[in-house]
Amino acid sequence: MTLTLSAVLLFALASVVAVKTRASNAGAAVVLFLFGFFTAGTGAYGPIRDLVASFVRFLSQLG
C-alpha cells in the first residue's frame, strides 16, 4: 500500500509545529520558506493573493 502526501501538506504541518513551538532557528525559517514556495506553485496562489489584497483594501479604508 502506497501513501502519497503532497509537499504542501507536509510543509503546512511542519509550519504549524514551528509556529506553535515558537521555533526561531534556521530550520524553522527554511520550513516556512518552503511552505510558501510550494503553496505559491499550487492553485492556492490565486485565492491567497486575493485574500491578502482584500485585507489590504480593508485596512486602507479604515484609515
C-alpha positions as CSV (number, residue, x, y, z in Angstrom):
1,M,0.0,0.0,0.0
2,T,1.4,3.4,-1.0
3,L,0.5,6.6,0.8
4,T,1.1,9.8,-1.1
5,L,1.2,13.2,0.6
6,S,1.8,16.5,-1.1
7,A,4.8,18.7,-0.2
8,V,2.4,21.5,0.6
9,L,0.6,19.4,3.2
10,L,3.9,18.3,4.8
11,F,5.3,21.8,5.0
12,A,2.0,23.1,6.3
13,L,2.1,20.6,9.2
14,A,5.8,21.4,9.9
15,S,5.0,25.2,9.7
16,V,2.2,24.8,12.3
17,V,4.5,22.9,14.6
18,A,7.3,25.6,14.1
19,V,4.9,28.4,14.9
20,K,3.2,26.6,17.9
21,T,6.6,25.8,19.5
22,R,7.8,29.4,18.7
23,A,10.9,28.0,17.0
24,S,13.1,30.8,15.8
25,N,16.0,29.0,14.2
26,A,17.3,28.5,10.7
27,G,15.4,25.2,10.3
28,A,12.0,26.9,11.1
29,A,12.8,29.6,8.6
30,V,13.6,27.1,5.9
31,V,10.4,25.2,6.6
32,L,8.3,28.4,6.4
33,F,10.0,29.5,3.2
34,L,9.5,26.1,1.6
35,F,5.8,26.1,2.6
36,G,5.3,29.5,1.0
37,F,7.2,28.4,-2.1
38,F,5.2,25.2,-2.6
39,T,1.9,27.0,-1.8
40,A,2.6,29.6,-4.4
41,G,3.2,26.8,-7.0
42,T,-0.3,25.4,-6.4
43,G,-3.8,26.5,-7.3
44,A,-4.0,28.1,-3.9
45,Y,-1.9,31.1,-5.1
46,G,-4.8,33.0,-6.6
47,P,-7.2,32.8,-3.6
48,I,-4.4,33.6,-1.2
49,R,-3.4,36.6,-3.2
50,D,-7.0,37.7,-3.4
51,L,-7.4,37.3,0.4
52,V,-4.3,39.4,1.1
53,A,-5.4,42.1,-1.4
54,S,-8.9,42.2,0.2
55,F,-7.3,42.6,3.7
56,V,-5.1,45.4,2.5
57,R,-8.1,47.2,0.9
58,F,-10.0,46.8,4.2
59,L,-7.1,48.2,6.2
60,S,-6.7,51.2,3.8
61,Q,-10.4,52.0,4.2
62,L,-10.2,52.1,8.0
63,G,-7.7,55.0,8.0
